[in-house]
Amino acid sequence: MVASLIALSLAQSSIGSVLDGESLQGSIAGTCVISLDGKEVYGRHADVRLVPASNQKILTAVFAIATLGLEFKPKTRIWKEKNYVFVDASGDPTITKEQLEKARKALGLGKDLAVRVRQPYRPVVPPSWEHDDLPNRYAARVTAFSFDRGGFEIWSENGRLRPLDPVYKITVRHTAGGSAAKIDYRPEQRLAIVTGNIPDGTKMIEAFAMPDPDTTAARVLGGTIVHTDQAPPTRKPDYVIEGPSLREILKECLEKSDNNFAENLLLMSATKVRALGTESYADAADRMREFFEKTVGVKEGGVRPVDGSGMSRHNLVTPRAMCQILAWAYRQSWRGDFLRTLAESGEGTLESRLRSSTFIGKTGTLSAVTCLSGYVRPGSDQTMFVSMLFNNTIAPASEVRTAQDRVIAILEKDSK
């Protein structure tokens, strides 16, 4: 008992020294570590609401599993009628252009059809996303009917630009120059200006967000979108695109930190609770917050969600609330499936971090925000729940991540 208390005291002192380091001076290094038996191992600003960046995806994943179930598979149902096509979209973020083209061919759809699309949500741009992010694929518009994660790519081919499919209705212009190719993409003008030399060979130059993914998806089916709230035909659909299971979607979402997946998962989950109103994100955020307060037992004010991915700087979470959510998920029957969706060393956003570590979890990065939350020694009687939400950092992100990795190393050493 005395030895364990001494070890704990030394670990706390060592963690404190890391958090007092030069790279974190002037920042809020919100940290909470809780042991398997619920005791606080370490806390600093543990009850301060902080921006979680992509650690927000942990909240979305837990909410989605509890609401939809791991066997849930999103379905997009299509009916071919005499003068139009009816699409009932559930929000599958995994649909590809090839799948829509296959549906068009299988149904024998012609051109210039009206494509009536019913969607449970269509917020397009989530609230408080920064305008400068919007051209980029990682900030793709959010619509329940979409494909290729709401993005498109510009490629080189043998020193020339590969022609962009006309279905996107985006003009690509090129001006040769002495430097490497750069692209000024202006979604409002549907224009991409490429300047510089085009790479030899076949290479993706850059990926961007479609201006209107649901409208573009309707064009892939061969027609013009017509938004509708009417019920679909009562007969069996003529074609169904079934997505992968939630456990597969979550692995892609968390390990690769896919924002479009996360936003769709939040909205799909909230829709399962009850239909969303005109303010879809406000409704979804309320339902997520209510779930964590009433079901998980997070203290009121511990979680204030705004979106599902963490792109918004208006999301707020305390490190303690994050640890409580991780602990609650760990106690559920689906613990093993959830743990497998998280990244471990060598995977996804942890590809070059925490070598030989037992840690599994989620990273999160925005300008001046670097976060890391997850599990140390999961599956053992020494399992710990860890959340480090570091805000207002001005040191290079690599230095901040090194500090976080040192904290994990201290915890692992202490628990041996």
C-alpha positions as CSV (number, residue, x, y, z in Angstrom):
1,M,0.0,0.0,0.0
2,V,2.8,2.4,1.0
3,A,4.8,1.5,-2.2
4,S,1.8,2.1,-4.4
5,L,1.1,5.5,-2.8
6,I,4.8,6.5,-3.3
7,A,4.6,5.3,-6.9
8,L,1.4,7.4,-7.4
9,S,3.0,10.4,-5.8
10,L,6.1,10.1,-8.1
11,A,3.9,9.7,-11.2
12,Q,1.8,12.8,-10.3
13,S,5.0,14.8,-9.7
14,S,6.5,13.6,-13.0
15,I,3.3,14.5,-14.9
16,G,3.2,17.9,-13.3
17,S,6.8,18.5,-14.4
18,V,5.8,17.7,-18.0
19,L,2.8,20.0,-18.0
20,D,4.9,22.8,-16.5
21,G,7.3,22.5,-19.4
22,E,8.3,25.4,-21.7
23,S,6.2,24.1,-24.6
24,L,3.0,24.4,-22.6
25,Q,3.7,27.7,-20.9
26,G,0.6,30.0,-21.2
27,S,-1.7,27.3,-22.4
28,I,-4.5,25.4,-20.6
29,A,-3.2,21.8,-20.4
30,G,-6.4,20.2,-19.3
31,T,-5.6,16.7,-18.0
32,C,-7.6,14.0,-16.3
33,V,-6.5,10.4,-15.6
34,I,-8.9,8.0,-13.9
35,S,-8.1,4.4,-12.8
36,L,-10.3,1.4,-13.5
37,D,-11.8,1.6,-10.0
38,G,-12.9,5.2,-10.5
39,K,-10.1,7.0,-8.6
40,E,-8.5,10.1,-9.9
41,V,-4.9,9.4,-10.7
42,Y,-4.1,12.9,-11.9
43,G,-6.1,16.1,-12.6
44,R,-5.2,19.6,-13.9
45,H,-8.0,21.9,-15.1
46,A,-10.0,18.6,-15.2
47,D,-13.3,20.5,-14.9
48,V,-12.5,23.3,-17.3
49,R,-14.5,23.3,-20.5
50,L,-12.1,23.0,-23.4
51,V,-12.2,22.7,-27.2
52,P,-11.7,18.9,-28.0
53,A,-10.9,19.1,-31.7
54,S,-11.3,15.6,-33.2
55,N,-11.6,14.1,-29.7
56,Q,-15.2,15.1,-30.3
57,K,-15.4,12.0,-32.5
58,I,-15.2,9.8,-29.4
59,L,-18.4,11.4,-28.2
60,T,-20.1,10.9,-31.6
61,A,-18.9,7.2,-31.7
62,V,-20.3,6.4,-28.3
63,F,-23.6,8.1,-29.0
64,A,-23.9,6.3,-32.3
65,I,-23.2,2.8,-30.9
66,A,-25.6,3.3,-28.0
67,T,-28.3,4.7,-30.3
68,L,-27.9,2.8,-33.6
69,G,-26.2,-0.4,-32.5
70,L,-23.1,-1.9,-34.0
71,E,-25.0,-4.0,-36.6
72,F,-26.7,-0.9,-38.1
73,K,-26.2,-0.5,-41.8
74,P,-27.4,2.6,-43.6
75,K,-29.5,2.1,-46.7
76,T,-30.3,4.2,-49.7
77,R,-33.4,3.0,-51.4
78,I,-34.2,3.9,-55.0
79,W,-37.5,3.5,-57.0
80,K,-37.8,4.0,-60.8
81,E,-41.1,5.6,-61.6
82,K,-42.6,6.5,-65.0
83,N,-41.4,10.1,-65.1
84,Y,-39.0,10.3,-62.2
85,V,-36.6,8.5,-59.8
86,F,-37.3,8.5,-56.1
87,V,-34.4,8.3,-53.6
88,D,-34.9,7.8,-49.9
89,A,-31.5,8.5,-48.3
90,S,-30.7,7.6,-44.8
91,G,-27.3,9.3,-44.6
92,D,-24.8,6.7,-45.8
93,P,-21.4,8.5,-45.9
94,T,-19.7,5.5,-47.6
95,I,-21.5,5.6,-50.9
96,T,-19.2,6.0,-53.9
97,K,-19.7,7.4,-57.4
98,E,-19.2,3.9,-58.8
99,Q,-22.2,2.6,-56.7
100,L,-24.4,5.3,-58.0
101,E,-23.3,4.7,-61.6
102,K,-24.0,1.0,-61.0
103,A,-27.5,1.8,-59.8
104,R,-28.1,4.0,-62.8
105,K,-27.1,1.2,-65.2
106,A,-29.0,-1.5,-63.4
107,L,-32.2,0.6,-63.4
108,G,-31.7,1.7,-67.0
109,L,-32.1,5.4,-66.1
110,G,-31.9,7.9,-68.9
111,K,-30.9,11.5,-68.9
112,D,-32.8,14.6,-67.7
113,L,-34.9,12.7,-65.2
114,A,-36.3,14.4,-62.1
115,V,-34.6,12.8,-59.1
116,R,-36.8,13.3,-56.1
117,V,-34.7,13.0,-53.0
118,R,-36.0,12.7,-49.4
119,Q,-33.3,13.3,-46.8
120,P,-33.7,13.3,-43.0
121,Y,-31.2,16.2,-42.8
122,R,-29.5,18.6,-45.1
123,P,-27.6,21.2,-43.1
124,V,-24.9,21.5,-45.8
125,V,-22.4,23.5,-43.7
126,P,-22.3,22.7,-40.0
127,P,-22.6,25.7,-37.6
128,S,-19.5,27.7,-36.8
129,W,-17.2,26.0,-39.2
130,E,-14.5,28.4,-40.4
131,H,-14.9,29.8,-43.9
132,D,-11.3,29.2,-44.8
133,D,-11.8,25.4,-44.3
134,L,-14.8,25.1,-46.6
135,P,-13.0,24.5,-50.0
136,N,-11.2,21.5,-48.5
137,R,-12.3,17.9,-48.7
138,Y,-11.9,17.6,-44.9
139,A,-14.7,20.2,-44.6
140,A,-17.1,18.6,-47.1
141,R,-20.7,19.8,-47.1
142,V,-23.1,17.6,-45.1
143,T,-26.1,16.1,-46.9
144,A,-27.8,12.8,-46.3
145,F,-27.6,12.0,-50.0
146,S,-24.0,12.2,-51.2
147,F,-21.0,10.2,-52.5
148,D,-17.3,10.0,-52.2
149,R,-17.5,11.7,-48.8
150,G,-18.6,14.9,-50.5
151,G,-15.3,15.5,-52.3
152,F,-13.6,15.3,-55.6
153,E,-10.0,15.1,-56.7
154,I,-7.8,16.8,-59.3
155,W,-5.2,14.5,-60.9
156,S,-2.2,14.7,-63.2
157,E,-1.7,12.3,-66.0
158,N,1.5,12.2,-68.1
159,G,2.2,15.9,-67.4
160,R,-1.3,17.1,-68.1
161,L,-4.4,17.6,-66.0
162,R,-6.8,14.6,-66.1
163,P,-10.1,15.9,-67.4
164,L,-12.6,16.4,-64.5
165,D,-15.9,14.5,-65.0
166,P,-18.5,17.0,-66.2
167,V,-20.9,15.7,-63.6
168,Y,-19.2,18.0,-61.0
169,K,-19.9,21.1,-63.2
170,I,-16.6,22.6,-62.1
171,T,-14.3,24.5,-64.5
172,V,-10.6,23.7,-64.2
173,R,-8.1,26.2,-65.7
174,H,-4.4,25.8,-65.9
175,T,-1.6,28.5,-66.2
176,A,1.9,27.0,-66.7
177,G,4.7,28.3,-64.5
178,G,8.0,27.4,-63.0
179,S,6.9,26.2,-59.6
180,A,5.0,23.1,-58.5
181,A,1.3,23.0,-59.3
182,K,-0.9,24.9,-56.8
183,I,-4.7,25.1,-56.9
184,D,-6.9,28.0,-56.1
185,Y,-10.4,26.5,-55.7
186,R,-13.4,28.7,-55.5
187,P,-16.5,26.6,-54.8
188,E,-18.9,29.6,-55.0
189,Q,-17.7,30.2,-58.6
190,R,-17.4,26.4,-59.4
191,L,-13.8,27.2,-60.5
192,A,-10.4,25.6,-59.8
193,I,-7.4,27.6,-61.1
194,V,-4.2,25.5,-61.4
195,T,-0.9,27.4,-61.7
196,G,2.5,25.8,-62.1
197,N,3.9,22.7,-63.6
198,I,1.8,19.6,-63.7
199,P,3.6,16.5,-62.2
200,D,4.6,13.7,-64.6
201,G,2.9,10.3,-64.2
202,T,-0.4,9.7,-62.5
203,K,-0.7,11.6,-59.3
204,M,-3.5,13.2,-57.2
205,I,-2.7,16.9,-56.8
206,E,-5.3,17.9,-54.3
207,A,-8.8,17.0,-53.0
208,F,-11.7,19.5,-52.5
209,A,-15.2,19.7,-51.3
210,M,-18.1,19.5,-53.7
211,P,-20.2,22.7,-53.6
212,D,-23.5,20.6,-53.6
213,P,-23.0,16.9,-53.0
214,D,-26.6,15.9,-53.2
215,T,-27.3,17.8,-56.4
216,T,-24.1,16.2,-57.9
217,A,-25.2,12.7,-56.8
218,A,-28.6,13.3,-58.5
219,R,-26.6,14.1,-61.7
220,V,-24.7,10.9,-61.4
221,L,-28.1,9.1,-61.5
222,G,-28.8,11.0,-64.6
223,G,-31.2,13.8,-63.5
224,T,-31.9,17.0,-61.7
225,I,-32.5,16.9,-58.0
226,V,-36.0,17.8,-56.5
227,H,-36.0,18.0,-52.8
228,T,-39.1,16.4,-51.3
229,D,-40.7,15.5,-48.0
230,Q,-43.2,13.1,-49.5
231,A,-43.3,9.4,-48.5
232,P,-41.6,7.0,-50.8
233,P,-43.6,4.5,-52.9
234,T,-45.2,1.8,-50.8
235,R,-43.8,-1.0,-53.0
236,K,-40.5,-2.7,-52.6
237,P,-37.6,-0.5,-53.8
238,D,-36.2,-1.3,-57.2
239,Y,-32.6,-0.8,-56.0
240,V,-30.9,-0.6,-52.6
241,I,-27.4,0.5,-51.7
242,E,-26.6,-0.9,-48.4
243,G,-23.6,0.5,-46.5
244,P,-21.2,-1.4,-44.2
245,S,-22.0,-2.0,-40.5
246,L,-21.5,0.7,-38.0
247,R,-18.5,-1.0,-36.5
248,E,-16.8,-0.7,-40.0
249,I,-17.8,2.9,-40.4
250,L,-16.5,3.8,-37.0
251,K,-13.1,2.2,-37.6
252,E,-12.7,4.5,-40.7
253,C,-14.2,7.5,-38.8
254,L,-12.0,7.2,-35.7
255,E,-8.7,5.8,-37.0
256,K,-8.5,8.1,-40.0
257,S,-10.4,11.0,-38.3
258,D,-12.9,11.4,-41.2
259,N,-15.0,14.5,-40.5
260,N,-17.8,13.7,-43.1
261,F,-18.3,10.2,-41.5
262,A,-18.6,11.8,-38.0
263,E,-21.1,14.4,-39.1
264,N,-23.3,11.9,-40.7
265,L,-23.1,9.6,-37.7
266,L,-24.2,12.3,-35.4
267,L,-27.2,13.3,-37.5
268,M,-28.2,9.7,-38.3
269,S,-28.1,8.9,-34.6
270,A,-30.1,11.9,-33.6
271,T,-32.6,11.1,-36.2
272,K,-33.0,7.6,-34.7
273,V,-34.1,9.3,-31.5
274,R,-36.7,11.3,-33.3
275,A,-37.0,13.4,-36.5
276,L,-34.8,16.4,-36.7
277,G,-36.4,19.9,-37.1
278,T,-35.3,22.7,-39.3
279,E,-32.3,23.4,-37.0
280,S,-30.9,19.9,-37.4
281,Y,-27.6,20.5,-35.7
282,A,-29.2,22.2,-32.7
283,D,-31.5,19.3,-32.3
284,A,-28.8,16.7,-32.7
285,A,-26.5,18.5,-30.2
286,D,-29.3,18.6,-27.6
287,R,-29.9,14.9,-28.0
288,M,-26.2,14.0,-27.7
289,R,-25.8,16.3,-24.6
290,E,-29.0,14.8,-23.1
291,F,-27.6,11.3,-23.7
292,F,-24.4,12.0,-21.9
293,E,-26.0,13.7,-19.0
294,K,-28.9,11.3,-18.4
295,T,-27.5,8.0,-19.5
296,V,-23.8,8.3,-19.0
297,G,-24.0,10.5,-15.9
298,V,-21.8,13.3,-17.1
299,K,-22.3,16.4,-14.9
300,E,-24.4,19.2,-16.5
301,G,-22.2,21.5,-18.4
302,G,-19.5,18.9,-18.8
303,V,-20.3,18.4,-22.5
304,R,-21.5,21.0,-24.9
305,P,-21.5,19.5,-28.4
306,V,-22.1,21.6,-31.5
307,D,-21.0,19.2,-34.3
308,G,-19.9,15.6,-34.7
309,S,-16.4,15.9,-35.9
310,G,-14.8,18.5,-33.7
311,M,-14.2,21.0,-36.6
312,S,-16.1,23.6,-34.7
313,R,-14.3,25.6,-32.0
314,H,-17.6,25.9,-30.2
315,N,-17.6,22.3,-29.0
316,L,-16.7,22.2,-25.3
317,V,-15.8,19.2,-23.1
318,T,-14.1,18.9,-19.8
319,P,-11.3,16.4,-19.5
320,R,-13.2,14.7,-16.6
321,A,-16.3,14.3,-18.7
322,M,-14.2,12.8,-21.5
323,C,-12.8,10.3,-19.0
324,Q,-16.2,9.5,-17.7
325,I,-17.5,8.8,-21.2
326,L,-14.5,6.5,-21.9
327,A,-15.1,4.7,-18.6
328,W,-18.8,4.3,-19.3
329,A,-18.1,2.9,-22.8
330,Y,-15.5,0.5,-21.3
331,R,-18.2,-1.0,-19.0
332,Q,-20.6,-1.8,-21.9
333,S,-21.1,-5.2,-23.6
334,W,-19.7,-3.7,-26.8
335,R,-16.4,-2.6,-25.2
336,G,-14.3,-4.8,-27.4
337,D,-15.8,-3.5,-30.7
338,F,-15.4,0.0,-29.5
339,L,-11.8,-0.4,-28.5
340,R,-11.0,-1.9,-32.0
341,T,-12.3,1.2,-33.7
342,L,-9.7,3.4,-31.9
343,A,-6.2,3.9,-33.2
344,E,-3.2,2.3,-31.7
345,S,0.5,3.0,-32.3
346,G,1.3,2.7,-36.0
347,E,-2.3,3.2,-37.1
348,G,-4.1,6.3,-38.5
349,T,-3.3,9.5,-36.7
350,L,-1.0,7.5,-34.3
351,E,1.1,6.2,-37.2
352,S,4.3,7.8,-35.9
353,R,3.5,8.2,-32.2
354,L,3.7,6.2,-29.0
355,R,5.8,3.3,-30.4
356,S,5.5,0.1,-28.3
357,S,2.8,1.8,-26.2
358,T,-0.3,0.1,-24.9
359,F,-2.3,3.4,-25.5
360,I,-5.3,3.3,-27.9
361,G,-7.4,6.3,-28.5
362,K,-8.0,9.4,-30.5
363,T,-5.9,12.5,-31.4
364,G,-7.4,16.0,-32.1
365,T,-5.7,19.0,-33.7
366,L,-6.8,22.5,-34.6
367,S,-4.7,25.6,-34.6
368,A,-3.6,26.1,-31.0
369,V,-5.4,23.0,-29.9
370,T,-3.8,19.5,-29.4
371,C,-5.7,16.7,-27.8
372,L,-5.3,13.1,-26.9
373,S,-7.8,10.9,-25.2
374,G,-8.2,7.1,-24.7
375,Y,-7.0,4.1,-22.7
376,V,-3.7,3.0,-21.2
377,R,-3.3,-0.7,-20.7
378,P,-6.9,-1.5,-21.8
379,G,-8.1,-5.0,-20.8
380,S,-5.9,-5.2,-17.7
381,D,-6.7,-4.6,-14.1
382,Q,-4.5,-1.5,-14.5
383,T,-6.6,0.1,-17.2
384,M,-6.6,3.9,-17.0
385,F,-8.9,6.4,-18.8
386,V,-6.9,9.5,-20.0
387,S,-7.9,12.8,-21.5
388,M,-5.5,15.6,-22.4
389,L,-7.2,18.6,-23.9
390,F,-4.5,21.2,-24.5
391,N,-5.8,24.6,-25.6
392,N,-4.1,27.9,-26.4
393,T,-0.8,26.3,-27.3
394,I,1.6,28.3,-29.4
395,A,4.5,25.9,-29.5
396,P,4.8,23.6,-32.6
397,A,2.2,20.9,-32.4
398,S,5.0,18.3,-32.5
399,E,6.4,19.6,-29.2
400,V,2.9,19.5,-27.6
401,R,2.4,15.9,-28.8
402,T,5.8,14.9,-27.4
403,A,4.6,16.3,-24.0
404,Q,1.4,14.2,-24.2
405,D,3.4,11.1,-25.2
406,R,5.7,11.6,-22.2
407,V,2.6,11.6,-19.9
408,I,1.4,8.3,-21.4
409,A,4.9,6.9,-20.9
410,I,4.9,7.9,-17.2
411,L,1.5,6.3,-16.7
412,E,2.6,3.1,-18.3
413,K,5.8,3.0,-16.3
414,D,3.9,3.6,-13.0
415,S,1.4,0.8,-13.7
416,K,4.0,-1.9,-14.4
